[in-house]
């Protein structure tokens, strides 16, 4: 009766060693990968206490804008005197609101188009006076204003005749944005976006290509201005992104077996094992364990602890007589962790934490 427990313990030990042996034999690579999703902070931060926003088309017009009435077809200059400004600003507003609503829980965003103002002299974008901003916000209950200060589009068509005719449509544009925060009397963002979009179509009939398939300027301007608004909304909202991290899975049985737990989405068991290893006299092994712990705490969202562990990892590696090649992985991850830590700080400001 007294011998039975020792037999059981001996059997468990053999099973444990057998499982470890399997992991050691299957661990042909020094590193394993773990993929997860992380939230990327917006490029432009809107204060967390902002509940409502308004979209303003400043509706400015400069004399130089008359060049937008001309377009090219195979280098031939043609004129189009149609005023597309209302269609452009409305489509821009739609692209902005439809994209923003996917990421931010905002009430309906009012569209305010100011009276058209003819501007003299050089193109200039002096901010609206705060008295006007206050008046607009009070009239529609907005906390801040997203202002389309100016938007211009220019296009050309290039058509190639061949067995299969094809045409290219180029649209060059620039848009000027400013975000007014009347409470703090500051501009949350000021930028000019310059870019171009192009599309390509084909047709066996040259005539049909020219008359039917090439996008009409009205439709082209609507599509492009929608995309302009869409792209700016992207800058104001956080996004989920795919992230992949490397971690050490060899050099010690405890590193090898950690992969099993991680595949089961169990991070607490590897953390316990890696913490043990971090106290080893083998500096390279301890450095690997500290690096893994930094990755683990980053994934858990504890960036303070993650940064502590990566610094400890660097400390151990630098106690070696010479730095191994794997230290480049540690250095690269350190930079990534710095960026992710700054990203977390921006997210905290965005969510008001």
Sine and cosine of phi, psi and omega as CSV:
sin_phi,cos_phi,sin_psi,cos_psi,sin_omega,cos_omega
0.00,0.00,-0.56,0.83,-0.05,-1.00
-0.97,0.23,-0.30,0.95,-0.07,-1.00
-1.00,0.03,-0.32,0.95,-0.13,-0.99
-0.88,0.48,-0.72,0.69,0.01,-1.00
-0.84,0.54,-0.63,0.77,0.00,-1.00
-0.92,0.40,-0.54,0.84,0.06,-1.00
-0.92,0.40,-0.66,0.75,0.02,-1.00
-0.90,0.44,-0.72,0.69,0.00,-1.00
-0.88,0.48,-0.62,0.78,0.02,-1.00
-0.90,0.43,-0.63,0.78,0.01,-1.00
-0.92,0.39,-0.68,0.74,0.02,-1.00
-0.89,0.46,-0.66,0.75,0.00,-1.00
-0.88,0.48,-0.67,0.75,0.00,-1.00
-0.91,0.42,-0.65,0.76,0.02,-1.00
-0.89,0.45,-0.69,0.72,-0.01,-1.00
-0.87,0.49,-0.71,0.70,0.01,-1.00
-0.91,0.41,-0.57,0.82,0.01,-1.00
-0.91,0.41,-0.68,0.73,0.01,-1.00
-0.90,0.44,-0.70,0.71,0.02,-1.00
-0.87,0.49,-0.67,0.75,0.00,-1.00
-0.87,0.49,-0.64,0.77,0.04,-1.00
-0.87,0.49,-0.68,0.73,0.00,-1.00
-0.93,0.38,-0.63,0.78,0.00,-1.00
-0.91,0.42,-0.67,0.74,0.00,-1.00
-0.92,0.38,-0.55,0.83,-0.05,-1.00
-1.00,0.09,-0.17,0.99,-0.05,-1.00
-1.00,0.00,0.99,0.13,-0.02,-1.00
-0.99,0.10,-0.33,0.94,-0.07,-1.00
-0.93,-0.37,0.53,-0.85,0.01,-1.00
-0.93,0.37,-0.58,0.81,-0.10,-1.00
-0.90,-0.44,0.53,-0.85,0.17,-0.98
-0.87,-0.50,0.25,-0.97,-0.05,-1.00
-0.91,-0.42,0.56,-0.83,0.12,-0.99
-0.71,-0.70,0.78,-0.62,-0.02,-1.00
-0.93,-0.37,0.63,-0.78,0.02,-1.00
-0.44,-0.90,0.12,-0.99,0.04,-1.00
-0.96,-0.29,0.66,-0.75,0.05,-1.00
-0.79,-0.61,0.44,-0.90,-0.02,-1.00
-1.00,-0.01,0.83,-0.55,0.00,-1.00
-1.00,-0.07,0.77,-0.64,-0.02,-1.00
-0.92,0.38,0.50,-0.87,0.05,-1.00
-0.92,0.39,0.45,-0.89,0.03,-1.00
-0.94,0.34,-0.54,0.84,0.02,-1.00
-0.91,-0.42,0.85,-0.52,-0.08,-1.00
-1.00,-0.02,0.83,-0.55,0.15,-0.99
-0.99,-0.11,0.76,-0.65,-0.01,-1.00
-0.80,0.60,0.58,-0.81,-0.08,-1.00
-0.90,0.44,-0.42,0.91,-0.04,-1.00
-1.00,0.10,-0.01,1.00,0.03,-1.00
-0.97,0.23,0.84,-0.54,-0.03,-1.00
-0.95,-0.32,-0.48,0.88,-0.04,-1.00
-0.71,-0.70,0.60,-0.80,0.06,-1.00
-0.74,-0.67,0.45,-0.90,0.08,-1.00
-0.88,-0.47,0.52,-0.85,0.02,-1.00
-0.95,-0.31,0.86,-0.52,-0.06,-1.00
-0.90,-0.43,0.80,-0.59,0.21,-0.98
-0.99,-0.12,0.93,-0.37,-0.06,-1.00
-0.94,0.34,-0.38,0.93,0.16,-0.99
0.86,0.51,0.72,0.69,0.04,-1.00
-1.00,0.06,0.46,-0.89,-0.01,-1.00
-0.65,-0.76,0.81,-0.59,0.02,-1.00
-0.93,-0.36,0.46,-0.89,0.00,-1.00
-0.85,0.53,-0.58,0.82,-0.03,-1.00
-0.92,0.40,-0.27,0.96,-0.02,-1.00
-0.91,0.42,-0.24,0.97,-0.02,-1.00
-0.88,0.48,-0.35,0.94,0.00,-1.00
-0.93,0.36,-0.33,0.94,0.03,-1.00
-0.94,0.33,-0.19,0.98,0.05,-1.00
-0.99,0.16,-0.07,1.00,0.01,-1.00
-0.93,-0.38,0.53,-0.85,0.04,-1.00
-0.55,-0.83,0.25,-0.97,-0.07,-1.00
-0.92,-0.38,0.65,-0.76,0.19,-0.98
-0.80,-0.60,0.95,-0.31,-0.07,-1.00
0.76,0.65,0.76,0.65,0.06,-1.00
0.96,0.29,0.03,1.00,0.05,-1.00
-1.00,-0.03,0.81,-0.58,-0.05,-1.00
-0.99,0.13,0.83,-0.56,0.01,-1.00
-0.83,-0.56,0.38,-0.93,-0.04,-1.00
-0.93,-0.38,0.57,-0.82,0.08,-1.00
-0.61,-0.79,0.96,-0.29,-0.11,-0.99
-1.00,0.04,0.06,1.00,0.01,-1.00
-0.90,0.43,0.68,-0.74,0.03,-1.00
-1.00,-0.02,0.94,-0.34,-0.03,-1.00
-0.99,-0.16,0.13,0.99,-0.16,-0.99
-0.86,0.51,-0.65,0.76,0.00,-1.00
-0.92,0.39,-0.70,0.71,0.03,-1.00
-0.87,0.49,-0.65,0.76,-0.05,-1.00
-0.91,0.41,-0.76,0.65,-0.05,-1.00
-0.93,0.36,-0.59,0.81,0.03,-1.00
-0.91,0.41,-0.68,0.73,0.01,-1.00
-0.92,0.40,-0.59,0.80,0.05,-1.00
-0.89,0.46,-0.68,0.73,0.04,-1.00
-0.88,0.48,-0.69,0.72,0.00,-1.00
-0.89,0.45,-0.69,0.73,0.02,-1.00
-0.89,0.46,-0.60,0.80,0.01,-1.00
-0.93,0.38,-0.79,0.61,-0.11,-0.99
-0.93,0.36,-0.64,0.77,-0.04,-1.00
-0.92,0.39,-0.58,0.81,0.02,-1.00
-0.97,0.23,-0.66,0.75,-0.05,-1.00
-0.91,0.42,-0.56,0.83,-0.04,-1.00
-0.91,0.41,-0.32,0.95,0.02,-1.00
-0.96,0.27,-0.38,0.93,-0.13,-0.99
-0.88,-0.47,-0.44,0.90,-0.05,-1.00
-0.85,-0.53,0.70,-0.71,0.02,-1.00
-0.99,0.11,0.99,0.14,-0.01,-1.00
-0.96,-0.29,0.54,-0.84,0.17,-0.99
-0.92,0.39,0.07,-1.00,0.00,-1.00
-0.82,0.57,0.66,-0.75,-0.05,-1.00
-0.98,-0.18,0.93,-0.37,-0.04,-1.00
-0.94,0.34,0.53,-0.85,0.05,-1.00
-0.96,-0.28,0.87,-0.49,-0.01,-1.00
-0.89,-0.46,0.90,-0.44,0.06,-1.00
-0.95,-0.30,0.89,-0.45,0.00,-1.00
-0.96,0.28,0.31,-0.95,0.05,-1.00
-0.87,0.49,0.61,-0.79,-0.03,-1.00
-0.88,0.48,0.73,-0.68,-0.04,-1.00
-0.84,-0.54,0.87,-0.50,0.04,-1.00
-0.98,0.18,0.83,-0.56,-0.04,-1.00
-0.98,-0.21,0.70,-0.72,0.01,-1.00
-0.98,-0.19,0.34,-0.94,0.06,-1.00
0.98,0.22,-0.31,-0.95,-0.03,-1.00
-0.93,0.36,0.38,-0.93,0.03,-1.00
-0.89,0.46,0.84,-0.54,-0.06,-1.00
-0.60,-0.80,0.59,-0.81,-0.07,-1.00
-0.81,-0.58,0.89,0.45,0.08,-1.00
-0.92,0.39,0.67,-0.74,-0.03,-1.00
-0.87,0.49,0.41,-0.91,0.13,-0.99
-0.91,0.41,0.47,-0.88,0.04,-1.00
-0.94,0.34,0.55,-0.84,-0.06,-1.00
-0.90,0.43,-0.45,0.89,0.06,-1.00
-0.89,0.46,-0.65,0.76,0.03,-1.00
-0.93,0.36,-0.66,0.76,0.02,-1.00
-0.87,0.49,-0.72,0.69,0.02,-1.00
-0.86,0.51,-0.66,0.75,-0.03,-1.00
-0.90,0.43,-0.69,0.72,0.01,-1.00
-0.90,0.44,-0.70,0.72,-0.02,-1.00
-0.90,0.44,-0.65,0.76,0.01,-1.00
-0.92,0.40,-0.57,0.82,-0.06,-1.00
-0.95,0.31,-0.44,0.90,-0.03,-1.00
-0.82,-0.58,0.14,0.99,0.08,-1.00
0.95,0.32,0.50,0.86,-0.02,-1.00
-1.00,-0.05,0.62,-0.78,0.07,-1.00
-0.99,0.16,-0.63,0.78,0.03,-1.00
-0.68,-0.74,0.25,-0.97,0.02,-1.00
-0.85,-0.52,0.79,-0.61,0.18,-0.98
-1.00,-0.04,0.93,-0.37,-0.13,-0.99
-0.94,-0.33,0.82,-0.57,0.16,-0.99
-1.00,0.06,1.00,-0.10,-0.08,-1.00
-0.93,0.36,-0.58,0.82,0.00,-1.00
-0.25,-0.97,0.47,-0.88,0.08,-1.00
-0.48,-0.88,0.73,-0.68,0.00,-1.00
-0.66,-0.75,0.64,-0.77,0.01,-1.00
-0.78,-0.63,0.60,-0.80,0.05,-1.00
-0.68,-0.73,0.58,-0.81,-0.05,-1.00
-0.61,-0.79,0.31,-0.95,0.12,-0.99
-0.53,-0.85,0.45,-0.89,0.05,-1.00
-0.90,-0.44,0.66,-0.75,0.10,-1.00
-0.80,-0.61,0.84,-0.54,-0.07,-1.00
-0.88,-0.47,0.74,-0.67,0.01,-1.00
-0.90,-0.43,0.78,-0.63,0.03,-1.00
-1.00,-0.06,0.77,-0.64,0.02,-1.00
-0.37,-0.93,-0.22,-0.98,0.08,-1.00
-0.84,0.54,-0.69,0.72,0.14,-0.99
-0.89,-0.45,0.94,-0.35,-0.03,-1.00
-0.95,0.30,0.60,-0.80,0.06,-1.00
-0.60,-0.80,0.46,-0.89,-0.04,-1.00
-0.77,-0.64,0.55,-0.84,0.02,-1.00
-0.88,-0.47,0.74,-0.67,0.05,-1.00
-0.93,-0.37,0.87,-0.50,0.05,-1.00
-0.96,-0.30,0.73,-0.69,0.08,-1.00
-0.79,-0.61,0.92,-0.40,0.07,-1.00
-0.99,-0.16,0.61,-0.79,-0.05,-1.00
-0.50,-0.86,0.30,-0.95,0.25,-0.97
-0.60,-0.80,0.55,-0.83,0.01,-1.00
-0.71,-0.70,0.62,-0.78,-0.01,-1.00
-0.91,-0.42,0.84,-0.55,-0.05,-1.00
-0.88,-0.48,0.55,-0.83,0.14,-0.99
-0.52,-0.85,0.67,-0.74,0.03,-1.00
-0.93,-0.37,0.86,-0.52,-0.04,-1.00
-0.99,-0.14,0.79,-0.62,0.10,-0.99
-0.92,-0.39,0.99,-0.10,-0.10,-0.99
-0.94,0.35,-0.44,0.90,-0.02,-1.00
-0.90,0.43,-0.70,0.71,-0.04,-1.00
-0.98,-0.19,-0.03,1.00,-0.01,-1.00
0.81,0.59,0.76,0.65,0.03,-1.00
-0.70,-0.71,0.29,-0.96,0.09,-1.00
-0.98,-0.21,0.90,-0.43,-0.04,-1.00
-0.95,0.31,-0.37,0.93,0.04,-1.00
-0.32,-0.95,0.58,-0.82,0.11,-0.99
-0.59,-0.81,0.88,-0.48,0.00,-1.00
-0.35,-0.94,0.43,-0.90,0.10,-0.99
-0.92,-0.38,0.82,-0.57,0.01,-1.00
-0.97,-0.25,0.86,-0.50,0.02,-1.00
-0.86,-0.51,0.80,-0.59,-0.04,-1.00
-0.31,-0.95,-0.07,-1.00,0.04,-1.00
-0.52,-0.85,0.44,-0.90,0.08,-1.00
-0.76,-0.65,0.54,-0.84,0.06,-1.00
-0.63,-0.78,0.41,-0.91,0.05,-1.00
-0.68,-0.74,0.38,-0.92,-0.04,-1.00
-0.73,-0.68,0.69,-0.72,0.03,-1.00
-0.73,-0.68,0.35,-0.94,0.02,-1.00
-0.74,-0.68,0.38,-0.93,0.05,-1.00
-0.26,-0.96,0.64,-0.77,0.08,-1.00
-0.94,0.35,-0.33,0.94,-0.01,-1.00
-0.97,-0.25,0.87,-0.50,0.01,-1.00
-0.91,0.42,-0.67,0.75,-0.02,-1.00
-0.90,0.45,-0.69,0.72,0.00,-1.00
-0.92,0.40,-0.58,0.81,0.03,-1.00
-0.87,0.49,-0.72,0.69,-0.03,-1.00
-0.94,0.34,-0.72,0.69,-0.17,-0.99
-1.00,0.07,-0.47,0.88,-0.14,-0.99
-0.87,-0.50,-0.64,0.77,-0.20,-0.98
-1.00,-0.03,-0.49,0.87,0.08,-1.00
-0.91,0.41,0.74,-0.67,-0.05,-1.00
-0.90,0.44,0.70,-0.72,0.07,-1.00
-0.93,0.37,0.49,-0.87,-0.08,-1.00
-0.85,0.53,-0.63,0.78,0.00,-1.00
-0.88,0.48,-0.73,0.68,0.01,-1.00
-0.93,0.38,-0.64,0.77,0.01,-1.00
-0.87,0.49,-0.74,0.67,-0.02,-1.00
-0.90,0.43,-0.59,0.80,0.05,-1.00
-0.90,0.45,-0.73,0.69,-0.03,-1.00
-0.90,0.43,-0.70,0.72,-0.05,-1.00
-0.93,0.37,-0.69,0.72,-0.02,-1.00
-0.92,0.38,-0.55,0.83,0.10,-0.99
-0.87,0.50,-0.69,0.72,0.00,-1.00
-0.92,0.40,-0.57,0.82,0.04,-1.00
-0.88,0.47,-0.73,0.68,0.05,-1.00
-0.90,0.43,-0.63,0.78,0.02,-1.00
-0.88,0.48,-0.70,0.71,-0.03,-1.00
-0.92,0.40,-0.61,0.79,0.00,-1.00
-0.94,0.35,-0.61,0.79,0.06,-1.00
-0.87,0.50,-0.55,0.84,0.04,-1.00
-0.85,0.53,-0.52,0.86,-0.05,-1.00
-0.97,0.24,-0.27,0.96,-0.11,-0.99
-0.98,-0.20,-0.12,0.99,-0.11,-0.99
-0.83,-0.55,0.59,-0.81,0.08,-1.00
-0.94,0.34,0.42,-0.91,-0.03,-1.00
-0.72,-0.69,0.58,-0.82,0.14,-0.99
-0.99,0.16,0.75,-0.66,0.01,-1.00
-0.80,-0.60,0.42,-0.91,0.05,-1.00
-1.00,0.07,0.74,-0.67,-0.01,-1.00
-0.79,-0.61,0.65,-0.76,0.07,-1.00
-0.83,-0.55,0.73,-0.68,0.03,-1.00
-0.84,-0.54,0.60,-0.80,0.10,-0.99
-1.00,-0.08,0.56,-0.83,0.14,-0.99
-0.61,-0.79,0.46,-0.89,-0.05,-1.00
-0.97,0.23,0.76,-0.65,-0.05,-1.00
-0.77,-0.63,0.38,0.92,0.05,-1.00
-0.49,-0.87,0.22,-0.98,-0.03,-1.00
0.96,-0.29,-0.26,0.96,0.01,-1.00
-0.29,-0.96,0.58,-0.82,0.00,-1.00
-0.83,0.55,-0.59,0.81,-0.04,-1.00
-0.94,0.35,-0.50,0.86,0.11,-0.99
-0.94,0.35,-0.65,0.76,-0.04,-1.00
-0.91,0.41,-0.70,0.71,-0.06,-1.00
-0.95,0.31,-0.32,0.95,0.00,-1.00
-0.87,0.49,-0.52,0.85,-0.01,-1.00
-0.86,0.50,-0.61,0.80,0.02,-1.00
-0.86,0.51,-0.74,0.68,-0.01,-1.00
-0.90,0.43,-0.66,0.75,-0.02,-1.00
-0.90,0.43,-0.62,0.79,0.06,-1.00
-0.89,0.46,-0.39,0.92,0.05,-1.00
-1.00,-0.06,0.16,0.99,-0.04,-1.00
0.88,0.48,0.49,0.87,0.08,-1.00
-0.97,-0.25,0.95,-0.30,-0.01,-1.00
-0.99,-0.14,-0.32,0.95,-0.05,-1.00
-0.93,0.36,-0.62,0.78,0.01,-1.00
-0.91,0.41,-0.75,0.67,0.08,-1.00
-0.87,0.50,-0.62,0.78,0.01,-1.00
-0.86,0.51,-0.66,0.75,0.02,-1.00
-0.90,0.43,-0.67,0.74,0.00,-1.00
-0.92,0.39,-0.70,0.72,-0.04,-1.00
-0.93,0.38,-0.55,0.84,0.04,-1.00
-0.90,0.44,-0.62,0.78,0.10,-1.00
-0.86,0.51,-0.75,0.66,-0.07,-1.00
-0.91,0.42,-0.51,0.86,-0.05,-1.00
-0.89,0.45,-0.26,0.97,0.00,-1.00
-0.99,-0.16,0.11,0.99,0.00,-1.00
-0.95,0.33,0.41,-0.91,0.05,-1.00
-0.97,0.22,-0.30,0.95,0.06,-1.00
-0.97,0.25,0.97,-0.25,-0.12,-0.99
-0.89,0.45,-0.61,0.79,0.01,-1.00
-0.91,0.42,-0.70,0.72,0.02,-1.00
-0.91,0.42,-0.68,0.73,0.03,-1.00
-0.90,0.44,-0.61,0.79,0.04,-1.00
-0.89,0.46,-0.64,0.77,0.06,-1.00
-0.89,0.46,-0.70,0.72,-0.03,-1.00
-0.90,0.44,-0.67,0.74,0.01,-1.00
-0.90,0.43,-0.64,0.77,0.06,-1.00
-0.87,0.50,-0.75,0.67,0.01,-1.00
-0.86,0.52,-0.64,0.77,0.00,-1.00
-0.91,0.42,-0.60,0.80,0.07,-1.00
-0.87,0.49,-0.70,0.71,0.03,-1.00
-0.88,0.48,-0.70,0.71,-0.04,-1.00
-0.87,0.49,-0.70,0.71,-0.04,-1.00
-0.96,0.27,-0.47,0.88,0.13,-0.99
-0.89,0.46,-0.73,0.69,-0.01,-1.00
-0.89,0.45,-0.55,0.83,0.04,-1.00
-0.97,0.23,-0.17,0.98,0.02,-1.00
1.00,0.03,0.16,0.99,0.02,-1.00
-0.99,-0.14,1.00,0.06,-0.13,-0.99
-0.98,0.22,-0.43,0.90,0.06,-1.00
-0.90,0.44,-0.75,0.66,0.01,-1.00
-0.92,0.39,-0.62,0.79,0.01,-1.00
-0.86,0.50,-0.69,0.72,0.01,-1.00
-0.92,0.38,-0.55,0.84,0.06,-1.00
-0.90,0.44,-0.67,0.74,-0.03,-1.00
-0.95,0.32,-0.60,0.80,-0.01,-1.00
-0.94,0.35,-0.55,0.83,0.07,-1.00
-0.91,0.41,-0.61,0.79,0.04,-1.00
-0.92,0.39,-0.60,0.80,0.05,-1.00
-0.88,0.48,-0.74,0.68,0.02,-1.00
-0.87,0.49,-0.64,0.77,0.01,-1.00
-0.85,0.52,-0.72,0.70,-0.02,-1.00
-0.92,0.39,-0.69,0.73,-0.01,-1.00
-0.88,0.48,-0.61,0.79,-0.05,-1.00
-0.98,0.22,-0.10,0.99,0.11,-0.99
-1.00,0.09,-0.17,0.98,0.05,-1.00
-0.96,0.28,0.40,-0.92,0.01,-1.00
-0.89,0.45,-0.61,0.80,0.08,-1.00
-0.60,-0.80,0.57,-0.82,-0.04,-1.00
-0.97,0.26,0.79,-0.62,0.05,-1.00
-0.96,0.29,0.28,-0.96,-0.03,-1.00
-0.88,0.48,-0.48,0.87,-0.03,-1.00
-0.92,0.39,-0.25,0.97,0.02,-1.00
-0.89,0.45,-0.42,0.91,0.06,-1.00
-0.88,0.47,-0.56,0.83,0.04,-1.00
-0.91,0.42,-0.66,0.75,0.02,-1.00
-0.90,0.44,-0.69,0.72,0.01,-1.00
-0.89,0.46,-0.71,0.71,-0.01,-1.00
-0.89,0.46,-0.68,0.73,0.00,-1.00
-0.91,0.41,-0.58,0.81,0.02,-1.00
-0.85,0.53,-0.68,0.73,0.04,-1.00
-0.92,0.40,-0.65,0.76,0.03,-1.00
-0.89,0.45,-0.64,0.77,0.00,-1.00
-0.92,0.39,-0.60,0.80,0.06,-1.00
-0.87,0.49,-0.71,0.71,0.01,-1.00
-0.91,0.42,-0.65,0.76,0.01,-1.00
-0.92,0.38,-0.55,0.84,0.03,-1.00
-0.92,0.38,-0.69,0.72,0.06,-1.00
-0.89,0.45,-0.62,0.79,0.05,-1.00
-0.88,0.48,-0.67,0.75,0.02,-1.00
-0.89,0.46,-0.64,0.77,0.02,-1.00
-0.89,0.45,-0.63,0.77,0.04,-1.00
-0.92,0.40,-0.65,0.76,0.03,-1.00
-0.89,0.45,-0.62,0.78,0.03,-1.00
-0.88,0.47,-0.64,0.77,0.05,-1.00
-0.93,0.37,-0.62,0.79,-0.02,-1.00
-0.91,0.42,-0.69,0.72,-0.04,-1.00
-1.00,0.01,-0.06,1.00,0.05,-1.00
0.98,0.21,0.46,0.89,-0.02,-1.00
-0.99,-0.10,0.00,0.00,0.00,0.00
